[in-house]
Amino acid sequence: MFTAADLAYIRGDYRTLDELCAGCHETPAGVGRLIEKGLLPRPSYVLDDGTEMFPTDYFRLADEAGGAEALPAYFAKRLRETGDDDVEEQWEGYLSGLYGVCLLEVTPETIARKTSLVTSLCELLVLAKPRDPEWRERLRAEVDELDELERQFSPDYDRNEERFGCKPTRDLLIAAARERYADVFTPEPAAR
């Protein structure tokens, strides 16, 4: 169930297929067929009334690829160029629509970078060295970078652990690191 705050967030940042297809060559029915064929992502949210909601840049990657049919190969090529060879898993994640929940811009580069940052931040937080200046700088830089890549997530629905199996990375890594190591994120006083 979505709360009023969830619906306000979703309606502010996501669109229906009818809205996305208005004024373009795609039709909602045609997009539905491409989703069923595994060529375009499923909706990021399905509201309680069945309304499917998609990120506003939903067609961006397919347009850059030259169409949905070319998208799988285009996605794989760009992902491999980042150094991430887990094409099948990342493609499945992309098609699930969940990257549209997590990322401000859904591209192979942001998907790979988020994956890398999550792995690195988990290690940094497990093997914490709060007195080590290099650790502190790396934690601050990586948390800030992940914060720049990620959406806010819906206030209640995305924070229900049933949604992802755990809290979203915004809560687990960004907010938790800033709370646990607040002094790392406090600006240094200016030298006199």
N, C-alpha and C positions, 0 to 999 in steps of 0.2 A: 504494500500500500504506500502510495506517495502522499507526503504531507503537503500542505499549502506552500511551505517554503521550498520543497523539492520542485513542485510544479512551476513556481515562479522562476527558479533557477533554470530549469529545463526549457521552459518557453522563452526565456531570455537568450539562451545560447544555442538552441537546436531548432530544426525546422522539420515539417512534414515533407514527404515526397512531393505532394502537390505544390507546396511552396517552393521547394528546390527546383522542380521541373518547370515552373512558370517561366515562360520566356526562353526556354532552351529546347533543343531538339529531342531530348529524352521525355518519355511519358512515364508516369508512375507505374503503369502495368509493365512497360518494357524494362524498367529498373528492377521491378519485382522478379522478372524472369532472369535477369542477370545475377541477382542475388541468389536465386535458386540454383543457378548453374555454377555458383562459387566464383564469380568474377567481380562482384562488388560486395562490400561489407553489409552485414545485417544492421538493423537499427541499433543505436547505442542505448536507447530507452524504448520500452513499450509501456505506455501509460495504462492505468487501470481500465480505461474504456477501449483499449486495443490500439490507440493511436501510436503509430511508430514515429520516433523522433531521431533525426540524423544531424551530425555536425554541419555547420554552415558551409564548410569547405569540402563537403562530401565528394564532389566530382573532381576535385583538384588533381588528384593523382591519376585518375583515369584519363582526364583531359591531357595531362602532360605526357601520358603514355601513347596517346593517339587513339584512345578508345578502350573500352573494357576488355575486349578480346586480347589486346596487347599488354594489358596490365600485369598479369602474373610474371611474364618474362622481364618486364620493365622493373617491377618491384624487386625481383630476385637480383637483377643486375645492380641496382642502386644499393640494395642491402649488402651484397658482397663487397661493393666498393668501400663500405664502412669498416670492413673486416669481420662482419658478422656472417658466418656461413650457415647459421641455423635457419635457412630459408623456409623450410616446411613449417616449423613451429611459429615463426614470426608471421608467415602468411596466414596461418590458421587464426592467430591472434588478431591480425588485421581484419580478416573476414568476419570474426565474431562481433565486431562493432565495439569491443571494449576499449580499443585504443582511442576511439572517438570520445569515450568517457574520460580517459586519462590525460590525453595530450592536447595542447592548444593547436598544434599543427601535426596532422597525422601523415608523416612521411617515413620512408625507410630509415632515413638518417635520425629522426627524432626517436623512432622506435628502438633502433640500435643503441642510441645514446642513453635513453632511459634504462634499458636493460643493463648496460654497463655501469651506470651510476647506482642503480639499485644494488647490484652485486658488490660494488666497491663500498657503498655506504653501509651495507650489512656487515661487511668485514671490519670497517672502521669502528662501528659501534660495538661489535662483539669484542674486538681487540683494542679497546679504548686506551689511549695514552694522553689523557687530558693535560699533562704537564709538558708534553713534547710540542714545541712550536711548529714543526712540520706537520704533525698530525692535526693540530688545531687549524692550520691554514688550509689543509686539504679537506677537512671536514666542512669548514665554512664555505669553501669554494664549491664543493660538490653539492652541498645542501642548497646553496643559492642557485646553482645551475639547474638542479632538478626542479626547484621552485619555479624557475623561468619556463621550463618545458611543460609543466603540468597544469591542468585545469584545477579549479577549486573543488570539484566533485559536488554532488548534490548534498545538502546539509544533513539529511536523515537517511534517505534510501541507500546511498552509496556507503554510508557508515554502518549499515546493518551488516554484520559479519556473514550473513547468509548470501549476500550479493557476490562477494569475491572469495569467501572462505576465511577472510581476515579483514582487518581494517585496511583502507586504501593507503598506498605508499605516502600520500601527502600527510597522513596522520602518523603512520608507523616510522617514517624516516625524517621527513621535514619537521613536522611539529614536535615529534619526540626528541630529535637531536637538539632543536632550539630550546626546548624546555629543560632537558637533562644537562645540557652544557651551555646554559644561558650566557656565561661569561665569554665563551668563544665567539658569540654573535653580538656582544656588546662592543660598540665602537670604542677604540682606545681614546683616552682624553688627549686633546691636542697638546703638543709640547709647548712650553712657555719659553 
